[in-house]
């Protein structure tokens, strides 16, 4: 059973930075795609960033140039570095691991950006 645990969320002022972590049980990230999503109150969950096994990355237009997704295979962890945070980045952030058979989701971590 795969388990994903997000951490690193919190309260930060606009313009600040946070680094989110998504840790997995076992060495599974290096061979599979991991995606970050977020869901703001009253809104649908939306795509934020993705990293493939070949380290190809892609970002939502709203975070491009401010967020960076990366992977540390030695720690079985995927990161989302978030800089120049805006109030509209406030949301619960989730990571998703995509396997051939199914997807696995973490429990989410709250990010709140104050003005």
C-alpha positions, 0 to 999 in steps of 0.5 A: 500500500502506497502512502503519501504524506504532504508537509510544509504548509502554513501561514505566510505573508504575501511575497514570502516563500514556502516549500512543500514536501510529499513523502512516499513509502518506498522508492517509488517516485523515481519511476512515476509521475507526481503532480501537485494540485490545490483546492481553494475554498469553494473552488474545484481542485486545480493542477499546479505542477507535474514532474515525470520520471524523466524529470520533465516538468510543467506548471500552471500558468498562474504559478509559472516562474514562481513555483518549482517542482523537484524530486529527491530520490534518495529521500523518496520525496517530491518538493514544491518550492513556492516563491513570491506567494500571493493571496490567491495561492491560498489553498489546500495543496495535494500531491498525487502519484500516478501508477499504471494501475491507479492514482494515490493522493496525500491528505493535503497541506494547508497554505494560507497567504495573508496580505 
